[in-house]
């Protein structure tokens, strides 16, 4: 055994702080994550399954932070996210319940729960800022209920109001982003600062394999002279299986290759040389068998547990040595530090760069050195750079002219009244003014780039809207608009359009002229159909048509090949066109609450799909091709007329949540046990009488709902064992 060398791959586990010598391919993203975390107190990290979010936190970010400067707690939901947070905080502060109570301000509304007081106490006790990292946050929505979720939202809201240098990072699978809607209502900033982890590219895979090819540290090396060919073969194999690089599959492939070369060395302490021939042999022998295994081991919840233990021992020894006087001085120092920290945190540095200051009857901006930033000017009135205006600062000069100022010092003339018809205006925010009436004169604002007109009583748009060809953002939500003028089609540079919560019944054909449209919310209208020209919007990424009256989709829907999210929830759709199968990038598809009786076989072409909602339709059977959706993590079939599932259900290794409630299902196929990632299974309201005994062996299954089913006693015992494993 070569003790000085280590095995560089983690199979399906995450890389940790001690694995930095073998963590490659994410340097840029780690630096970006670190910079963003430095700039904000609430950060969302997201990406599709298999992009390595946990490793980036536990290895990349953990090694970027100086443990002497930060105290880090990593939390997973466990049985309840609030209980898990409390348990982690208890470990951090010990049994200092008196300390919690001593520092509890009864009149402070942000200090009124024990969790918040625990966080505050931990911050004071360790005399350093805290990182609270919530990993695999999607578990809160897979397994949690509304009460648990709402309690957590309120805790986050109160913690952010404390101004105690407590930073919160939430890591979540991309397909669960839409579940954050309620969270956003309580904490509006949850989606403002976010970082998407992109799948690996060929260059990144090359960086990983070149990095581990270190004869001094790694048990695995690449055959000399074959490095480039080997890397390209790995990349081709990964892309053959999926149209994106899944790191868990990559790790699994490398692990299988290692085992094939070392006679299944389970200890992984032998040296191995990876060659093109050995890789090609492995691929050939697999003969189509999926290399990736989806079972995951339980991951440690605390990155800094060992550090805290040493810190706690040191504090105990110091306090014992110095006696009671030193203890009092220590607590006094904590108190003074806390006061000083509050003063420092009174300055909010946007993006970690600029803070608003006031002196000599003027507002200006300073950098972190305390120096005035001359390019940002000085003002009679000013607001800090903020999210509301997408990173602009609202400022007013001594002539009472208001601008939106960017961090480069560029001024964008601003108005908040619709009758202010100065053609030099670039940003206009008119919302909540219920008497707003738009006239054709709005077309005189030819330099407008951003126009907010939400939450008014606007009933229609004048033709002059078509003159605003520089618009990049148009928000018309929460009005009473019944139709759009044909001139809307002149806004060919528009990437963002919000039409939600109006009374629109039809979209004009000219909507197809918005060739740069990337995002559009048309939910909560009365739209009965989509024009054929909708197919021209090839750059569209997200389209929300929830709560409309659409009965049929045009064949041209298949031209929207850039779509990653499509919601048609609560419409009147009776069938899907076969062209739906062209949406190869679609990751999220919501067809719940429609009138579907069947699905086209082309549904099986949506290889990128991770969440599919089909609940409350009239579906009696599913096409065989649907079981080809091997990336699917969530499938909701509740409230249909399905009587059985085929054996092919076992072909979906990534499935984590399967909802079959309120169907006529009488049993499950034995192949259900081939779903190693399955976390939750809902069979409530079905006619199922028996569960396969092997279901208890599913490694990640935590919840089965069998309410209102004629389940036999043996199966009831299985359900109890899964739902309450400690009993």
C-alpha positions as CSV (number, residue, x, y, z in Angstrom):
1,X,0.0,0.0,0.0
2,X,1.4,3.4,-1.0
3,X,0.3,5.5,1.9
4,X,1.7,8.8,0.4
5,X,-0.6,8.4,-2.6
6,X,-4.4,8.7,-2.6
7,X,-7.3,7.5,-4.7
8,X,-8.5,10.6,-6.6
9,X,-12.1,9.7,-7.4
10,X,-15.1,9.9,-5.0
11,X,-17.6,7.6,-6.8
12,X,-20.9,9.1,-5.7
13,X,-19.7,10.9,-2.6
14,X,-18.8,14.6,-2.5
15,X,-15.3,16.0,-2.3
16,X,-14.5,17.5,1.1
17,X,-12.1,20.0,2.5
18,X,-9.3,17.5,2.6
19,X,-9.7,16.5,-1.0
20,X,-8.4,19.7,-2.5
21,X,-5.5,18.0,-4.2
22,X,-7.9,16.2,-6.5
23,X,-10.6,18.8,-7.0
24,X,-10.2,20.3,-10.4
25,X,-12.3,21.9,-13.2
26,X,-14.2,24.4,-11.0
27,X,-11.7,27.1,-10.1
28,X,-13.6,29.8,-11.9
29,X,-16.9,28.9,-10.4
30,X,-15.5,28.6,-6.9
31,X,-14.0,32.0,-7.2
32,X,-17.3,33.4,-8.5
33,X,-19.1,31.7,-5.6
34,X,-16.7,33.1,-3.1
35,X,-17.0,36.6,-4.5
36,X,-20.8,36.5,-4.6
37,X,-20.9,35.1,-1.0
38,X,-18.7,38.0,0.1
39,X,-21.1,40.5,-1.4
40,X,-24.4,39.3,-0.1
41,X,-25.9,37.7,3.0
42,X,-28.2,35.4,1.0
43,X,-27.0,33.4,-2.0
44,X,-28.7,30.7,-4.0
45,X,-26.6,28.0,-5.7
46,X,-28.4,25.9,-8.2
47,X,-27.9,23.5,-11.1
48,X,-29.1,20.3,-12.5
49,X,-28.4,17.0,-10.8
50,X,-24.9,15.8,-11.3
51,X,-23.1,19.2,-11.7
52,X,-21.3,18.9,-8.3
53,X,-23.0,21.6,-6.1
54,X,-22.1,19.8,-2.9
55,X,-18.5,19.3,-3.8
56,X,-18.2,22.9,-4.7
57,X,-19.4,23.9,-1.3
58,X,-17.7,21.3,0.8
59,X,-14.3,21.4,-1.0
60,X,-14.1,24.4,-3.3
61,X,-15.7,27.1,-1.1
62,X,-14.5,25.4,2.1
63,X,-10.9,25.7,1.0
64,X,-11.4,29.3,-0.3
65,X,-12.6,30.4,3.2
66,X,-10.1,31.0,6.0
67,X,-11.4,29.0,8.9
68,X,-9.8,31.5,11.3
69,X,-12.0,34.2,9.8
70,X,-15.3,32.3,9.4
71,X,-17.3,29.8,11.3
72,X,-19.1,27.4,8.9
73,X,-22.1,25.1,9.6
74,X,-23.5,22.9,6.8
75,X,-27.0,21.6,7.3
76,X,-29.2,19.1,5.5
77,X,-32.9,18.7,6.2
78,X,-32.8,15.3,8.0
79,X,-36.2,14.7,9.7
80,X,-36.9,18.4,9.8
81,X,-34.8,21.3,8.6
82,X,-35.6,23.5,11.6
83,X,-34.7,20.7,14.0
84,X,-31.5,20.0,12.1
85,X,-30.5,23.7,12.2
86,X,-31.2,23.8,15.9
87,X,-29.1,20.6,16.5
88,X,-26.2,22.1,14.5
89,X,-26.4,25.3,16.5
90,X,-26.6,23.5,19.8
91,X,-23.3,21.8,18.8
92,X,-21.9,25.2,18.0
93,X,-22.9,26.9,21.3
94,X,-22.9,24.0,23.6
95,X,-25.4,24.3,26.5
96,X,-25.2,28.0,26.9
97,X,-28.9,28.5,27.4
98,X,-28.3,31.2,30.0
99,X,-26.2,33.0,27.5
100,X,-29.0,32.8,24.9
101,X,-31.5,34.3,27.4
102,X,-29.0,37.0,28.6
103,X,-28.7,38.3,25.1
104,X,-32.4,38.1,24.2
105,X,-34.0,41.4,23.6
106,X,-37.7,40.9,24.4
107,X,-38.6,44.1,22.5
108,X,-36.8,43.1,19.3
109,X,-39.2,41.4,16.9
110,X,-36.2,39.9,15.0
111,X,-35.1,38.1,18.1
112,X,-38.3,36.3,19.0
113,X,-37.6,32.6,18.3
114,X,-35.1,30.2,19.9
115,X,-33.5,29.4,16.5
116,X,-32.7,33.1,15.9
117,X,-31.4,33.5,19.4
118,X,-29.2,30.4,18.9
119,X,-27.7,31.9,15.8
120,X,-27.2,35.2,17.5
121,X,-25.5,33.5,20.5
122,X,-23.3,31.5,18.2
123,X,-22.2,34.6,16.4
124,X,-21.3,36.3,19.7
125,X,-19.6,33.3,21.2
126,X,-17.3,32.6,18.3
127,X,-16.5,36.2,17.6
128,X,-16.5,35.6,13.9
129,X,-19.0,35.7,11.0
130,X,-21.0,32.6,10.4
131,X,-21.8,30.7,7.1
132,X,-25.0,28.7,7.3
133,X,-24.9,26.4,4.3
134,X,-28.1,24.5,3.5
135,X,-27.2,21.7,1.1
136,X,-29.7,19.6,-1.0
137,X,-32.4,22.1,-0.1
138,X,-34.8,20.4,-2.5
139,X,-35.4,17.9,0.3
140,X,-37.5,20.5,2.1
141,X,-40.0,20.4,-0.7
142,X,-39.8,16.6,-1.4
143,X,-40.3,15.6,2.2
144,X,-41.3,18.7,4.2
145,X,-44.8,20.2,4.8
146,X,-46.0,23.8,4.7
147,X,-45.6,24.3,8.4
148,X,-41.9,23.2,8.3
149,X,-41.3,25.4,5.2
150,X,-43.0,28.5,6.6
151,X,-41.1,28.2,9.9
152,X,-37.8,28.1,8.1
153,X,-38.7,31.1,5.8
154,X,-39.5,33.2,8.9
155,X,-36.2,32.2,10.5
156,X,-34.2,33.3,7.5
157,X,-36.1,36.5,7.4
158,X,-35.4,37.3,11.0
159,X,-31.7,36.2,10.7
160,X,-31.1,38.6,7.8
161,X,-32.6,41.4,9.8
162,X,-30.1,40.9,12.6
163,X,-27.2,42.4,10.7
164,X,-24.7,40.1,12.5
165,X,-22.6,39.0,9.5
166,X,-24.5,35.8,9.2
167,X,-24.3,34.6,5.6
168,X,-26.8,32.0,4.2
169,X,-26.1,29.8,1.2
170,X,-28.8,27.6,-0.2
171,X,-28.0,24.8,-2.7
172,X,-30.8,23.4,-4.6
173,X,-31.5,21.3,-7.8
174,X,-32.5,23.5,-10.7
175,X,-35.8,21.7,-11.2
176,X,-37.0,22.8,-7.7
177,X,-36.5,26.5,-8.3
178,X,-40.2,27.0,-8.9
179,X,-40.9,25.7,-5.4
180,X,-39.3,28.8,-4.0
181,X,-42.3,31.0,-4.8
182,X,-43.6,31.0,-1.2
183,X,-40.1,31.6,0.1
184,X,-39.8,34.6,-2.1
185,X,-43.0,36.1,-0.7
186,X,-41.4,36.1,2.8
187,X,-37.8,36.8,1.7
188,X,-38.0,38.8,-1.5
189,X,-34.3,38.6,-2.1
190,X,-34.0,34.8,-2.3
191,X,-33.8,34.7,-6.1
192,X,-31.9,38.0,-6.6
193,X,-28.3,36.7,-5.9
194,X,-27.9,33.3,-7.5
195,X,-25.3,31.3,-9.2
196,X,-26.0,28.5,-11.7
197,X,-23.5,25.7,-11.9
198,X,-23.1,24.7,-15.5
199,X,-22.5,21.2,-16.7
200,X,-18.9,20.2,-17.4
201,X,-17.4,20.9,-20.8
202,X,-14.6,19.0,-22.6
203,X,-12.0,21.6,-21.4
204,X,-13.2,21.0,-17.8
205,X,-13.0,17.3,-18.1
206,X,-9.5,17.7,-19.5
207,X,-8.6,19.8,-16.5
208,X,-9.9,17.2,-14.1
209,X,-8.1,14.3,-15.7
210,X,-4.9,16.2,-16.2
211,X,-5.1,17.3,-12.5
212,X,-5.4,13.8,-11.2
213,X,-2.6,12.6,-13.4
214,X,0.0,13.3,-10.7
215,X,2.4,10.4,-10.0
216,X,3.5,11.9,-6.7
217,X,0.0,12.2,-5.2
218,X,-2.4,10.0,-7.2
219,X,-2.8,6.3,-7.3
220,X,-4.2,6.8,-10.8
221,X,-2.2,8.0,-13.8
222,X,-2.8,8.2,-17.6
223,X,-0.8,6.2,-20.0
224,X,2.0,8.3,-21.5
225,X,1.3,9.4,-25.1
226,X,-2.5,8.6,-24.8
227,X,-3.6,11.5,-22.6
228,X,-5.5,13.5,-25.2
229,X,-7.1,10.5,-26.8
230,X,-8.2,9.1,-23.5
231,X,-9.8,12.3,-22.4
232,X,-11.7,12.6,-25.7
233,X,-12.9,9.0,-25.4
234,X,-14.2,9.7,-21.9
235,X,-15.9,12.8,-23.1
236,X,-17.5,11.0,-26.1
237,X,-18.7,8.2,-23.9
238,X,-20.3,10.7,-21.4
239,X,-22.0,12.5,-24.2
240,X,-23.2,9.3,-25.8
241,X,-25.1,8.5,-22.6
242,X,-26.4,12.1,-22.0
243,X,-26.3,15.4,-23.8
244,X,-24.6,17.0,-20.8
245,X,-21.8,15.9,-18.5
246,X,-23.1,14.2,-15.3
247,X,-20.3,14.2,-12.8
248,X,-21.7,11.3,-10.8
249,X,-21.7,9.3,-14.1
250,X,-18.1,10.4,-14.8
251,X,-17.0,9.4,-11.3
252,X,-18.7,6.1,-11.6
253,X,-17.1,5.4,-15.0
254,X,-13.7,6.2,-13.6
255,X,-14.3,4.0,-10.6
256,X,-15.4,1.1,-12.7
257,X,-12.3,1.4,-14.9
258,X,-10.1,1.5,-11.8
259,X,-11.8,-1.7,-10.3
260,X,-11.4,-3.4,-13.7
261,X,-7.7,-2.8,-13.6
262,X,-7.1,-3.7,-10.0
263,X,-9.1,-7.0,-9.7
264,X,-11.9,-5.1,-7.9
265,X,-9.7,-3.6,-5.2
266,X,-12.4,-2.4,-2.9
267,X,-9.9,-0.7,-0.6
268,X,-8.7,1.4,-3.5
269,X,-5.1,1.5,-2.4
270,X,-3.4,0.1,-5.5
271,X,-1.9,2.0,-8.3
272,X,-3.4,1.8,-11.8
273,X,-2.6,3.2,-15.2
274,X,-5.6,4.2,-17.3
275,X,-5.2,3.4,-21.0
276,X,-7.4,3.9,-24.0
277,X,-7.5,0.1,-24.5
278,X,-8.8,-0.5,-21.0
279,X,-11.4,2.2,-21.3
280,X,-12.7,0.9,-24.6
281,X,-12.8,-2.6,-23.2
282,X,-14.9,-1.5,-20.3
283,X,-17.3,0.4,-22.6
284,X,-17.5,-2.6,-24.9
285,X,-18.2,-5.0,-22.0
286,X,-20.8,-2.8,-20.6
287,X,-22.8,-3.5,-23.8
288,X,-25.3,-0.8,-23.1
289,X,-25.6,-1.4,-19.4
290,X,-25.8,1.9,-17.4
291,X,-22.5,2.5,-15.8
292,X,-23.9,5.1,-13.5
293,X,-25.3,3.9,-10.2
294,X,-27.6,6.2,-8.5
295,X,-27.4,5.0,-4.9
296,X,-26.0,7.8,-2.7
297,X,-24.4,7.5,0.7
298,X,-25.4,9.7,3.6
299,X,-23.2,12.8,3.6
300,X,-21.9,14.6,6.7
301,X,-24.0,17.5,7.7
302,X,-21.2,19.7,9.3
303,X,-18.1,20.8,7.4
304,X,-16.6,22.4,10.5
305,X,-17.4,19.8,13.1
306,X,-13.7,18.9,13.7
307,X,-12.8,22.6,13.9
308,X,-15.5,23.4,16.4
309,X,-14.4,20.5,18.6
310,X,-10.8,21.9,18.8
311,X,-12.1,25.4,19.3
312,X,-14.4,24.3,22.1
313,X,-11.6,22.4,23.9
314,X,-9.3,25.5,23.6
315,X,-11.9,27.8,25.0
316,X,-12.6,25.5,27.9
317,X,-8.9,25.2,28.7
318,X,-8.3,29.0,28.5
319,X,-11.3,29.7,30.7
320,X,-10.2,27.2,33.3
321,X,-6.7,28.6,33.3
322,X,-7.5,32.3,33.5
323,X,-10.3,32.0,36.1
324,X,-13.4,34.0,36.6
325,X,-11.8,37.4,35.9
326,X,-10.6,36.3,32.5
327,X,-14.0,34.9,31.7
328,X,-15.7,38.2,32.5
329,X,-13.1,40.1,30.4
330,X,-13.8,37.6,27.6
331,X,-17.5,38.2,27.7
332,X,-17.0,42.0,27.8
333,X,-14.7,41.8,24.8
334,X,-17.5,39.8,23.0
335,X,-20.0,42.6,23.8
336,X,-17.7,45.4,22.6
337,X,-16.9,43.5,19.5
338,X,-20.6,43.0,18.8
339,X,-21.2,46.7,19.1
340,X,-18.3,47.6,16.8
341,X,-19.5,45.0,14.3
342,X,-23.0,46.5,14.2
343,X,-21.4,49.9,13.3
344,X,-19.3,48.3,10.5
345,X,-22.3,46.5,9.1
346,X,-24.3,49.7,9.0
347,X,-22.5,50.2,5.7
348,X,-23.9,48.0,3.0
349,X,-21.4,47.5,0.2
350,X,-23.3,46.6,-3.0
351,X,-21.4,43.8,-4.7
352,X,-18.8,44.2,-2.1
353,X,-17.7,47.4,-3.7
354,X,-19.7,50.6,-3.0
355,X,-21.6,51.9,0.0
356,X,-23.7,55.0,0.3
357,X,-22.3,57.8,2.6
358,X,-23.5,61.3,3.6
359,X,-21.5,64.2,4.7
360,X,-21.4,68.0,4.1
361,X,-25.1,68.0,2.9
362,X,-24.4,65.6,0.1
363,X,-24.7,61.9,-0.7
364,X,-21.8,60.1,-2.3
365,X,-20.4,56.5,-2.6
366,X,-17.3,55.1,-0.9
367,X,-15.3,52.0,-1.5
368,X,-14.2,49.6,1.3
369,X,-11.1,51.7,2.0
370,X,-13.4,54.5,2.9
371,X,-12.4,56.6,-0.1
372,X,-14.9,58.5,-2.2
373,X,-15.6,57.0,-5.6
374,X,-15.5,60.1,-7.8
375,X,-16.9,58.5,-10.9
376,X,-20.2,57.8,-9.1
377,X,-20.6,61.6,-8.3
378,X,-22.2,63.3,-5.4
379,X,-26.0,63.9,-5.1
380,X,-28.7,65.9,-3.3
381,X,-30.6,62.6,-2.8
382,X,-29.5,59.1,-3.2
383,X,-30.4,55.5,-2.6
384,X,-28.0,52.5,-2.4
385,X,-27.5,50.3,-5.4
386,X,-30.3,47.8,-5.0
387,X,-32.1,44.8,-6.4
388,X,-35.3,46.6,-7.1
389,X,-33.7,48.4,-10.0
390,X,-31.6,45.4,-11.1
391,X,-28.4,46.8,-9.6
392,X,-28.9,50.5,-10.3
393,X,-28.8,53.3,-7.6
394,X,-31.6,55.9,-7.7
395,X,-30.0,59.3,-7.4
396,X,-31.2,63.0,-7.7
397,X,-29.0,66.0,-8.5
398,X,-29.4,69.6,-7.3
399,X,-31.5,70.3,-10.4
400,X,-34.0,67.7,-9.1
401,X,-33.3,65.4,-12.1
402,X,-33.4,61.8,-11.1
403,X,-31.3,59.0,-12.6
404,X,-30.7,55.3,-12.3
405,X,-26.9,55.1,-11.8
406,X,-24.9,52.0,-12.6
407,X,-21.6,51.0,-11.0
408,X,-19.6,52.4,-14.0
409,X,-21.0,55.9,-13.3
410,X,-23.4,55.9,-16.3
411,X,-26.6,57.8,-15.7
412,X,-29.9,56.7,-17.0
413,X,-32.6,59.4,-16.8
414,X,-35.5,58.2,-14.7
415,X,-39.2,59.1,-14.3
416,X,-42.0,57.6,-12.3
417,X,-44.9,59.5,-13.9
418,X,-46.4,58.4,-17.2
419,X,-47.0,62.0,-18.4
420,X,-43.3,62.8,-18.2
421,X,-42.7,62.7,-21.9
422,X,-39.0,63.6,-22.2
423,X,-37.5,61.5,-25.0
424,X,-34.2,61.3,-23.0
425,X,-35.9,59.1,-20.4
426,X,-34.3,55.6,-20.3
427,X,-36.1,54.0,-17.3
428,X,-39.7,54.5,-16.1
429,X,-41.3,52.9,-13.1
430,X,-45.0,53.5,-12.8
431,X,-46.7,51.0,-10.5
432,X,-49.6,51.1,-8.1
433,X,-51.0,54.2,-9.7
434,X,-54.5,53.0,-10.3
435,X,-55.6,56.0,-12.4
436,X,-52.8,55.5,-15.0
437,X,-54.0,56.0,-18.6
438,X,-51.7,55.3,-21.5
439,X,-51.9,57.4,-24.6
440,X,-50.0,57.2,-27.9
441,X,-47.6,59.8,-26.6
442,X,-45.8,57.0,-24.8
443,X,-44.2,56.4,-28.1
444,X,-42.2,59.6,-27.7
445,X,-40.0,57.8,-25.1
446,X,-37.8,56.3,-27.8
447,X,-34.8,55.8,-25.5
448,X,-36.6,53.7,-22.9
449,X,-34.8,50.5,-22.1
450,X,-36.8,49.5,-19.0
451,X,-40.5,50.1,-18.4
452,X,-42.4,48.9,-15.3
453,X,-46.2,49.4,-15.5
454,X,-47.4,46.7,-13.2
455,X,-50.3,46.9,-10.8
456,X,-52.3,49.6,-12.4
457,X,-55.8,49.6,-14.0
458,X,-54.4,49.7,-17.6
459,X,-57.0,48.2,-20.0
460,X,-55.0,48.4,-23.2
461,X,-51.8,49.6,-24.9
462,X,-51.7,52.3,-27.5
463,X,-50.1,51.7,-30.9
464,X,-47.2,54.0,-29.9
465,X,-45.8,51.2,-27.7
466,X,-44.2,49.9,-30.9
467,X,-41.9,52.9,-31.0
468,X,-40.0,51.7,-27.9
469,X,-37.7,49.6,-29.9
470,X,-34.8,49.8,-27.3
471,X,-36.8,48.1,-24.5
472,X,-35.1,45.2,-22.8
473,X,-37.7,44.8,-20.0
474,X,-41.5,45.3,-20.2
475,X,-43.6,44.5,-17.1
476,X,-47.4,44.9,-17.7
477,X,-48.5,42.4,-15.0
478,X,-51.5,42.9,-12.7
479,X,-53.5,45.1,-15.0
480,X,-56.8,44.7,-16.9
481,X,-55.4,44.4,-20.4
482,X,-57.7,42.5,-22.8
483,X,-55.7,42.5,-26.0
484,X,-52.3,43.5,-27.3
485,X,-51.9,45.8,-30.3
486,X,-50.2,44.6,-33.4
487,X,-47.4,47.1,-32.8
488,X,-46.2,44.9,-30.0
489,X,-44.3,43.0,-32.7
490,X,-42.0,46.0,-33.3
491,X,-40.2,45.4,-29.9
492,X,-37.7,43.0,-31.6
493,X,-35.0,43.6,-29.0
494,X,-37.1,42.7,-26.0
495,X,-35.8,39.7,-24.0
496,X,-38.2,40.0,-21.0
497,X,-42.0,40.3,-21.1
498,X,-44.4,40.0,-18.2
499,X,-48.1,39.9,-19.1
500,X,-49.3,37.9,-16.1
501,X,-52.6,38.6,-14.3
502,X,-54.4,40.4,-17.0
503,X,-57.6,39.6,-19.1
504,X,-55.9,38.8,-22.4
505,X,-57.9,36.3,-24.6
506,X,-55.6,36.0,-27.6
507,X,-52.0,36.9,-28.7
508,X,-51.6,38.7,-32.0
509,X,-49.6,37.0,-34.7
510,X,-47.0,39.8,-34.4
511,X,-45.9,38.2,-31.1
512,X,-43.7,36.0,-33.3
513,X,-41.6,39.0,-34.2
514,X,-40.1,39.2,-30.7
515,X,-37.2,37.1,-31.9
516,X,-35.0,38.0,-28.9
517,X,-37.6,37.1,-26.3
518,X,-36.0,34.8,-23.7
519,X,-38.5,34.9,-20.8
520,X,-42.2,35.5,-20.7
521,X,-44.9,35.1,-18.0
522,X,-48.4,35.0,-19.5
523,X,-50.1,33.2,-16.6
524,X,-53.5,34.1,-15.2
525,X,-55.1,35.4,-18.3
526,X,-57.9,34.1,-20.5
527,X,-55.9,33.0,-23.5
528,X,-57.7,30.3,-25.6
529,X,-55.0,29.5,-28.0
530,X,-51.5,30.3,-29.3
531,X,-50.8,31.8,-32.8
532,X,-48.7,29.7,-35.2
533,X,-46.2,32.5,-35.1
534,X,-45.3,31.5,-31.5
535,X,-42.9,29.1,-33.2
536,X,-40.6,32.0,-34.3
537,X,-39.5,32.6,-30.7
538,X,-36.5,30.3,-31.0
539,X,-34.6,32.1,-28.1
540,X,-37.3,31.6,-25.6
541,X,-36.1,29.8,-22.5
542,X,-39.0,30.0,-20.1
543,X,-42.7,30.3,-20.9
544,X,-45.5,30.3,-18.3
545,X,-49.1,29.9,-19.5
546,X,-50.5,28.7,-16.2
547,X,-54.2,29.4,-15.5
548,X,-55.5,30.1,-19.0
549,X,-58.1,28.5,-21.3
550,X,-55.9,26.9,-23.9
551,X,-57.5,23.9,-25.6
552,X,-54.9,23.0,-28.3
553,X,-51.3,23.7,-28.9
554,X,-50.1,24.6,-32.4
555,X,-47.6,22.3,-34.1
556,X,-45.2,25.2,-34.2
557,X,-44.7,24.8,-30.4
558,X,-42.0,22.3,-31.4
559,X,-39.9,25.1,-32.9
560,X,-39.2,26.5,-29.4
561,X,-36.1,24.3,-29.1
562,X,-34.5,26.6,-26.6
563,X,-37.2,26.1,-24.0
564,X,-36.0,24.8,-20.6
565,X,-39.3,25.4,-18.7
566,X,-42.9,25.2,-19.9
567,X,-45.9,25.5,-17.7
568,X,-49.4,24.8,-19.1
569,X,-50.9,24.1,-15.7
570,X,-54.7,24.5,-15.4
571,X,-55.8,24.9,-19.0
572,X,-58.1,22.8,-21.2
573,X,-55.7,20.9,-23.3
574,X,-57.0,17.6,-24.6
575,X,-54.0,16.4,-26.6
576,X,-50.3,17.3,-27.2
577,X,-48.9,17.7,-30.7
578,X,-46.2,15.2,-31.7
579,X,-43.8,18.1,-32.2
580,X,-43.6,18.4,-28.4
581,X,-40.8,15.9,-28.7
582,X,-38.6,18.5,-30.4
583,X,-38.1,20.4,-27.1
584,X,-34.9,18.5,-26.4
585,X,-33.7,21.1,-23.8
586,X,-36.9,21.1,-21.8
587,X,-36.3,20.4,-18.1
588,X,-39.6,21.3,-16.5
589,X,-43.0,20.5,-18.0
590,X,-46.2,21.2,-16.1
591,X,-49.4,19.8,-17.7
592,X,-51.4,19.3,-14.5
593,X,-55.1,20.1,-14.4
594,X,-55.9,19.7,-18.1
595,X,-58.1,17.2,-20.0
596,X,-55.4,14.9,-21.4
597,X,-56.5,11.3,-22.0
598,X,-53.2,10.1,-23.5
599,X,-49.7,11.3,-24.4
600,X,-47.8,11.0,-27.7
601,X,-44.9,8.6,-27.9
602,X,-42.7,11.6,-28.7
603,X,-42.8,12.5,-25.0
604,X,-40.0,10.0,-24.7
605,X,-37.7,12.3,-26.7
606,X,-37.5,14.9,-23.9
607,X,-34.2,13.5,-22.6
608,X,-33.4,16.6,-20.5
609,X,-36.7,16.5,-18.6
610,X,-36.3,16.3,-14.8
611,X,-39.8,17.2,-13.6
612,X,-43.0,16.2,-15.3
613,X,-46.4,17.1,-13.8
614,X,-49.4,15.2,-15.2
615,X,-51.7,15.3,-12.2
616,X,-55.5,15.6,-12.5
617,X,-56.0,14.7,-16.1
618,X,-57.9,11.8,-17.6
619,X,-55.0,9.6,-18.5
620,X,-55.6,5.8,-18.5
621,X,-52.2,4.6,-19.8
622,X,-48.8,5.9,-20.6
623,X,-46.7,5.4,-23.8
624,X,-43.8,3.0,-23.3
625,X,-41.4,5.7,-24.5
626,X,-42.0,7.8,-21.3
627,X,-39.8,5.3,-19.4
628,X,-36.9,6.5,-21.6
629,X,-36.8,9.7,-19.6
630,X,-33.8,8.6,-17.5
631,X,-33.0,12.1,-16.2
632,X,-36.5,12.4,-14.6
633,X,-36.3,13.1,-10.8
634,X,-40.0,13.9,-10.2
635,X,-43.1,12.4,-11.8
636,X,-46.6,13.4,-10.7
637,X,-49.3,11.1,-12.1
638,X,-51.9,11.7,-9.3
639,X,-55.6,12.1,-10.0
640,X,-55.8,10.1,-13.3
641,X,-57.3,6.7,-14.3
642,X,-54.1,4.7,-14.4
643,X,-54.6,1.0,-13.4
644,X,-51.0,-0.3,-13.5
645,X,-47.3,0.5,-14.0
646,X,-45.1,-1.5,-16.4
647,X,-41.8,-3.1,-15.4
648,X,-40.0,-0.3,-17.4
649,X,-40.6,2.0,-14.4
650,X,-37.4,0.5,-13.1
651,X,-35.5,2.2,-16.0
652,X,-35.5,5.6,-14.3
653,X,-32.5,5.6,-11.9
654,X,-32.7,9.3,-11.0
655,X,-36.3,9.3,-10.0
656,X,-36.6,10.7,-6.4
657,X,-40.3,11.5,-6.1
658,X,-43.1,9.4,-7.6
659,X,-46.7,10.5,-7.0
660,X,-49.4,8.0,-7.9
661,X,-52.2,9.0,-5.6
662,X,-55.9,8.9,-6.5
663,X,-55.5,6.3,-9.4
664,X,-56.9,2.8,-9.8
665,X,-53.6,1.1,-9.3
666,X,-53.8,-2.2,-7.5
667,X,-50.1,-3.1,-7.2
668,X,-46.6,-2.2,-8.0
669,X,-44.2,-4.1,-10.3
670,X,-41.2,-5.8,-8.7
671,X,-39.0,-3.5,-10.7
672,X,-39.9,-0.6,-8.4
673,X,-36.9,-1.7,-6.3
674,X,-34.6,-0.6,-9.2
675,X,-35.1,3.0,-8.2
676,X,-32.1,3.6,-5.9
677,X,-32.7,7.4,-5.7
678,X,-36.4,7.2,-4.8
679,X,-37.0,9.3,-1.7
680,X,-40.8,9.7,-1.6
681,X,-43.7,7.5,-2.9
682,X,-47.3,8.6,-2.7
683,X,-49.9,5.8,-3.1
684,X,-52.7,7.4,-1.2
685,X,-56.2,6.9,-2.5
686,X,-55.3,4.0,-4.8
687,X,-56.5,0.4,-4.7
688,X,-53.2,-1.1,-3.8
689,X,-53.3,-4.0,-1.5
690,X,-49.7,-5.3,-1.4
691,X,-46.2,-3.9,-1.6
692,X,-43.2,-5.9,-2.8
693,X,-41.1,-6.8,0.4
694,X,-37.9,-5.7,-1.3
695,X,-39.1,-2.1,-1.2
696,X,-37.5,-1.7,2.3
697,X,-34.1,-2.1,0.6
698,X,-34.4,1.1,-1.4
699,X,-31.5,3.0,0.2
700,X,-33.0,6.5,0.0
701,X,-36.7,5.9,0.5
702,X,-37.8,7.9,3.5
703,X,-41.6,8.4,3.0
704,X,-44.5,6.3,1.7
705,X,-48.0,7.7,1.8
706,X,-50.6,4.9,1.8
707,X,-53.5,6.7,3.3
708,X,-57.0,5.5,2.2
709,X,-55.7,2.3,0.7
710,X,-56.8,-1.3,1.3
711,X,-53.2,-2.3,2.2
712,X,-52.7,-5.7,3.9
713,X,-51.2,-5.9,7.4
714,X,-47.8,-7.1,6.1
715,X,-47.5,-4.1,3.8
716,X,-48.6,-1.7,6.5
717,X,-45.7,-3.0,8.6
718,X,-43.3,-2.3,5.7
719,X,-44.7,1.3,5.4
720,X,-44.3,1.8,9.2
721,X,-40.7,0.5,9.0
722,X,-39.8,2.9,6.2
723,X,-41.5,6.0,7.6
724,X,-40.3,5.4,11.2
725,X,-37.0,3.6,10.9
726,X,-36.0,4.1,14.5
727,X,-39.0,2.4,16.0
